[in-house]
Amino acid sequence: MKDRRTPDLSLLLLILVFLILSGLAVYVLLTMKIDDYKEMVNEHKMITTLIVIEDDEKPLVTEFYFYHPETRKGALLNIPEDTGAIIRSLNRVDRVDALYNTEDPTYYLQQLGVLTGIVPDFYIQIKKDDLVKLVDFLEGVEIFLPNPVVFESETQQILLPSGSVTLDGDKASDYLSYTLEGESVDDGIKREHDLVFGILRKMHQMHESRFVSTFLEHIFPLVNTNFDTKSFESFMHELSLLELDRVVFQQVLGTRRMVDSQLLYFPHYDGNLLRETVKQMQDSLADFDVLRDEQLVVSLEIQNGTARNGLAGRTAQIFKSYGYEIASIKNADSNRYENTVILDKKGDPAAAQRVANLIKCQRIHTDVDQNRDETVDIIVILGKDFDGRYVK
């Protein structure tokens, strides 16, 4: 008679097989975990990452980083933290950073999506104190200062020479914190652009397997992000492929006005210009032809052919938001132009057509002069049919 206390070897074998298969399944799931960033790369999708440097639980720098994996082109779009918007969840007009939460930036991202027309795929938040550690880990970041910086207050003294300067962590933190007398908003935005780009450029230059593994071990835990380690590793890999010399820098164009005792920055044309700019920028980054070397820089001269004061200056801001270089702004030879005209001075009809398309102008003429001003490629003469945004 069989002893019932004797273990059933077939049952033990079955349990062992089950445990082995379960362990194998867990291993396969872990190793085959979806890399969201890599998936978007493989699908040749535009990838948007929001980079936020924060101080006292409020954003100090907010930058969209756009990257197209097929063309390997990128762009940075700076968003002022005091940008005004109708915030429906608060039922009032307020700064966009009124929605910022250092632990969960979801609502902030959603509001930026309303503002720009695109919600970032990924986000990276880093505190100002941890920015110091990041920059020191990168052995400093290089920026260019056209003039020396001499800033003194009761709490700090900042002295930076002109020219190419390598900032360590503390100096990088200082670089974001001062405001010089007479400094324009554009100057402050340029500093933010330069520092964020300097960090991305240094990560691009230092990329190798040892650097990535050390970065993931020591720096990655300091940031709040929706990247997991696998997708962030893919982010760093693609960053090493970015064409640094073709990165486009954009900013929000608008005006400041008081609302409920707050001075807020409102984008032009109720934000429509910004959303158009973002869409056009994405299309350009995805288009190989638009980004050929000879098409990268097109300089414009904007002439006011009407009696409306300031029309040329305001229109120049529109073209500037699309990345065009503004060579000059002036009055035309008459203020009685009925129709808006685009003059191609360089002999590049495709570039002239792109300029015309932005304001829906139908009148384009080629007028190449061998003795022309080499700083001007295209002249835009604004007529009475231009409403400040489009030709009617």
C-alpha positions in Angstrom: 0.0 0.0 0.0 1.3 3.5 -1.0 2.4 5.7 1.9 0.3 8.9 1.7 3.0 10.9 3.5 5.4 10.3 0.6 5.6 13.5 -1.5 4.2 13.1 -5.0 7.2 13.7 -7.2 5.1 14.5 -10.3 3.4 17.3 -8.3 6.7 18.7 -7.1 8.0 18.7 -10.6 4.9 20.5 -11.9 5.2 23.2 -9.2 8.9 23.6 -10.1 8.1 24.0 -13.8 5.4 26.5 -12.9 7.8 28.6 -10.8 10.4 28.5 -13.6 7.9 29.6 -16.2 6.5 32.4 -13.9 10.0 33.7 -13.3 10.8 33.6 -17.0 7.5 35.5 -17.8 8.4 38.2 -15.2 11.9 38.5 -16.7 10.5 38.8 -20.2 8.0 41.4 -19.2 10.7 43.5 -17.4 13.1 43.3 -20.3 10.5 43.9 -22.9 8.9 46.9 -21.1 7.8 49.4 -23.7 10.2 52.3 -24.2 7.8 55.1 -25.0 10.4 57.5 -26.3 12.0 54.8 -28.6 8.5 54.0 -29.9 8.0 57.6 -31.0 11.5 57.6 -32.6 10.7 54.4 -34.6 7.4 56.0 -35.7 9.2 59.2 -36.8 7.0 61.3 -34.6 7.8 64.8 -33.4 8.7 64.5 -29.7 8.1 67.3 -27.3 9.7 67.5 -23.8 9.0 70.2 -21.3 12.0 71.3 -19.3 11.3 73.2 -16.1 13.9 74.7 -13.7 12.0 75.6 -10.5 12.8 77.7 -7.5 10.7 77.7 -4.3 8.3 75.3 -5.9 7.6 77.7 -8.8 8.9 77.6 -12.4 11.9 79.8 -13.0 12.5 78.6 -16.5 10.0 76.9 -18.8 11.2 75.6 -22.1 9.6 73.3 -24.7 12.2 71.1 -26.4 11.0 69.9 -29.8 12.9 67.1 -31.6 12.2 65.3 -34.8 14.1 61.9 -34.9 14.1 61.6 -38.7 15.6 65.0 -39.6 17.5 65.2 -36.2 16.5 68.8 -35.9 15.4 70.5 -32.7 14.0 73.7 -31.3 13.5 75.4 -28.0 10.4 77.5 -27.2 10.6 79.7 -24.1 7.3 80.3 -22.2 7.2 83.2 -19.7 5.9 82.1 -16.4 3.8 85.3 -16.1 2.0 84.6 -19.3 -1.7 85.5 -18.8 -4.5 83.1 -19.8 -8.1 82.3 -19.0 -7.7 79.4 -16.5 -11.1 77.7 -16.5 -10.4 75.5 -13.5 -9.8 78.6 -11.4 -12.5 80.6 -13.2 -10.3 83.6 -13.7 -7.6 85.2 -15.7 -4.2 84.5 -14.1 -0.6 83.6 -14.7 -0.1 80.1 -16.2 2.2 79.2 -13.3 -0.8 79.6 -10.9 -1.5 75.9 -11.9 2.1 74.7 -11.2 2.5 71.9 -8.8 6.0 70.7 -8.1 4.8 67.1 -7.3 2.3 66.8 -10.2 2.6 69.2 -13.2 -0.4 67.7 -15.0 -2.6 70.8 -14.9 0.3 73.1 -15.8 1.1 70.9 -18.9 -2.6 71.0 -19.9 -2.7 74.8 -19.7 0.5 75.0 -21.7 -1.2 72.8 -24.2 -4.1 75.2 -24.5 -1.6 78.0 -24.9 0.6 76.4 -27.6 -1.7 73.9 -29.2 0.4 70.9 -28.1 0.7 69.1 -24.8 4.2 67.9 -24.1 4.9 64.2 -24.4 7.4 64.2 -21.6 8.5 66.5 -18.8 11.6 67.1 -16.7 11.5 69.2 -13.6 14.6 70.1 -11.7 15.0 72.2 -8.6 17.4 75.1 -8.7 19.6 73.5 -6.0 19.8 70.3 -8.1 20.6 72.3 -11.2 23.9 73.1 -9.4 24.6 69.4 -9.1 23.7 68.7 -12.7 25.9 71.4 -14.1 28.8 70.3 -11.9 28.3 66.7 -13.0 28.6 68.0 -16.6 31.9 69.7 -15.7 30.3 73.1 -16.4 28.3 74.5 -19.3 29.7 77.0 -21.9 27.8 80.1 -22.8 28.8 83.3 -24.7 28.5 86.7 -23.0 28.8 89.7 -25.4 29.5 92.0 -22.4 30.9 91.4 -18.9 28.4 91.0 -16.1 28.8 93.0 -13.0 25.9 92.6 -10.6 25.8 93.4 -6.9 23.0 93.2 -4.4 22.7 92.8 -0.6 22.8 89.1 -0.9 25.0 88.3 -3.9 27.8 89.5 -6.2 28.1 88.2 -9.7 31.1 88.9 -11.9 31.4 87.3 -15.3 33.8 88.2 -18.1 32.7 88.7 -21.7 33.3 86.1 -24.3 33.0 82.3 -24.0 32.5 81.4 -20.4 32.3 78.0 -18.7 29.8 78.2 -15.8 30.1 75.8 -12.9 26.9 74.9 -11.0 26.8 77.9 -8.6 27.5 80.3 -11.4 24.8 78.7 -13.6 22.4 79.3 -10.8 23.5 82.9 -10.4 23.2 83.3 -14.2 19.5 82.8 -14.0 18.9 84.9 -10.9 20.1 88.4 -11.8 18.4 91.2 -13.7 20.6 94.0 -14.9 19.3 97.6 -15.0 17.9 98.4 -18.4 17.9 94.7 -19.4 15.0 93.8 -21.8 12.7 90.9 -21.6 14.4 89.4 -24.6 17.8 89.5 -22.8 16.3 87.5 -20.0 14.8 84.9 -22.3 18.1 84.6 -24.2 19.8 83.8 -20.9 17.3 81.0 -20.3 17.7 79.7 -23.8 21.4 79.8 -23.6 21.6 77.9 -20.3 19.1 75.2 -21.3 20.8 74.8 -24.7 24.2 74.7 -22.9 23.1 71.8 -20.8 21.7 69.9 -23.8 24.8 70.5 -25.8 27.1 69.3 -23.0 25.0 66.1 -22.6 25.3 65.7 -26.4 29.1 66.0 -26.2 29.6 63.7 -23.2 27.4 60.9 -24.4 28.9 57.5 -24.1 27.8 54.3 -22.2 29.8 55.1 -19.1 28.4 58.7 -18.9 24.8 57.5 -19.4 25.0 54.8 -16.7 26.6 57.3 -14.2 24.1 60.0 -15.1 21.2 57.6 -14.5 22.7 56.6 -11.2 23.5 60.0 -9.7 21.5 62.7 -11.6 18.3 61.1 -12.8 17.0 60.5 -9.3 17.2 64.2 -8.6 14.6 65.1 -11.3 10.8 64.7 -11.3 9.8 63.3 -14.6 7.5 61.0 -16.4 10.5 59.4 -18.2 11.4 55.9 -16.8 15.1 55.0 -17.0 14.7 53.1 -20.2 13.0 56.0 -22.1 15.3 58.5 -20.6 18.3 56.5 -21.9 16.7 56.7 -25.4 16.2 60.5 -24.9 19.9 60.8 -24.2 20.8 58.7 -27.2 18.7 60.9 -29.5 20.2 64.0 -27.9 23.6 62.7 -29.0 22.3 62.7 -32.6 20.8 66.2 -32.4 22.2 68.7 -35.0 23.3 71.4 -32.6 24.1 74.0 -35.2 20.5 73.9 -36.5 18.6 74.3 -33.2 15.9 76.9 -33.6 15.1 79.4 -30.7 11.6 80.7 -30.3 9.8 82.8 -27.8 6.2 84.0 -27.1 5.5 87.4 -28.6 3.0 89.6 -26.8 2.3 92.6 -24.6 2.0 93.2 -20.9 -1.1 94.7 -19.3 -2.5 94.9 -15.8 -5.3 92.5 -14.7 -6.6 92.5 -11.1 -3.4 94.2 -9.9 -1.1 91.8 -11.7 1.1 92.6 -14.7 0.6 89.7 -17.1 2.1 88.9 -20.5 -0.5 88.2 -23.1 0.4 86.6 -26.5 -0.5 88.5 -29.6 -3.8 87.8 -31.3 -5.3 85.9 -28.4 -2.5 83.2 -28.7 -3.4 82.4 -32.4 0.0 83.7 -33.5 1.8 81.4 -31.0 -0.1 78.3 -32.0 0.5 79.1 -35.7 4.2 79.6 -34.9 4.4 76.2 -33.1 2.6 74.4 -36.0 4.9 76.1 -38.6 8.0 75.2 -36.5 7.0 71.6 -36.2 6.4 71.4 -40.0 9.8 72.9 -40.6 11.6 70.6 -38.3 10.0 67.6 -40.1 10.8 68.9 -43.6 14.3 68.1 -45.0 14.0 70.7 -47.8 13.0 73.6 -45.6 16.1 73.1 -43.4 18.8 73.1 -46.1 21.8 75.2 -45.2 21.0 77.9 -47.8 17.4 78.3 -46.4 18.3 78.6 -42.8 18.7 82.4 -42.6 16.4 84.7 -44.6 16.6 88.4 -43.7 13.7 90.8 -44.2 13.2 94.5 -44.4 9.7 95.5 -43.3 8.3 98.7 -44.8 5.1 100.5 -43.8 3.3 101.7 -46.9 0.3 103.0 -44.9 -0.4 105.9 -42.5 -0.9 103.5 -39.5 1.8 104.2 -37.0 3.9 101.2 -35.7 2.5 98.7 -38.3 5.9 97.7 -39.6 7.3 97.1 -36.1 4.4 94.9 -35.1 4.6 93.0 -38.3 8.3 92.5 -37.8 7.5 90.8 -34.5 5.3 88.3 -36.4 8.0 87.3 -38.8 10.6 87.2 -36.0 8.4 84.7 -34.2 8.7 82.4 -37.2 12.5 82.6 -37.1 13.2 85.3 -39.7 16.0 87.7 -39.3 14.8 91.4 -39.4 17.4 93.5 -41.1 15.5 96.8 -40.9 12.1 98.4 -40.2 11.2 101.6 -42.0 8.6 103.6 -43.8 8.0 103.0 -47.5 8.5 105.7 -50.1 4.8 106.4 -49.8 2.1 105.8 -47.2 -0.6 105.2 -49.9 0.1 101.6 -50.9 -3.2 100.0 -51.6 -1.8 96.5 -51.8 0.9 94.6 -49.9 3.9 93.5 -52.0 6.7 91.0 -51.4 10.0 91.9 -53.3 12.5 89.1 -53.8 15.9 90.8 -53.8 18.0 87.7 -53.7 16.4 85.7 -56.5 15.0 83.0 -54.3 11.3 82.7 -55.3 10.7 79.7 -52.9 11.8 81.8 -49.9 9.7 84.7 -51.1 6.7 82.5 -51.4 7.1 81.2 -47.8 7.3 84.8 -46.6 4.1 85.6 -48.6 2.3 82.6 -47.3 2.7 83.7 -43.7 0.6 86.8 -44.3 -1.5 85.4 -47.2 0.0 87.9 -49.7 -0.5 87.2 -53.4 1.7 89.8 -54.9 5.3 88.6 -55.2 7.9 90.3 -57.5 11.5 89.4 -58.2 13.7 92.5 -58.2 17.3 91.3 -58.1 19.9 94.1 -57.9 23.6 93.2 -58.2 24.4 96.2 -56.1 21.8 95.5 -53.5 22.2 95.6 -49.7 23.5 92.2 -48.9 21.9 92.2 -45.5 18.3 92.2 -47.0 17.0 89.2 -48.9 13.3 90.1 -49.1 11.4 93.4 -48.7 7.8 93.4 -47.4 5.9 96.5 -48.2 2.7 96.7 -46.2 -0.4 98.1 -47.9 -3.9 99.1 -46.8 -5.1 95.6 -47.5 -3.0 94.3 -44.6 -5.0 94.1 -41.3 -2.1 93.6 -39.0 -1.9 89.8 -39.5 -3.1 88.9 -43.0 -3.7 90.5 -46.4 -7.4 90.7 -47.0 
